[in-house]
């Protein structure tokens, strides 16, 4: 009986470790996604302004 209880506790520790790792990965990915989103947003703004300048100079 003691052997089964030890196995169950080890199993719970493994599940807890996996959940902690998953939480860390999710937090890291959220941080990376927000950084990537702001980088893309600034790039789109720069391209948009450059295109509008080129369009204005071409039509003048």
Buried (B, 14 or more C-beta within 10 A) or exposed (E): EEEEEEEEEEEEEEEEEEEEEEEEEEEEEEEEEEEEEEEEEEEEEEEEEEEEEEEEEEEE
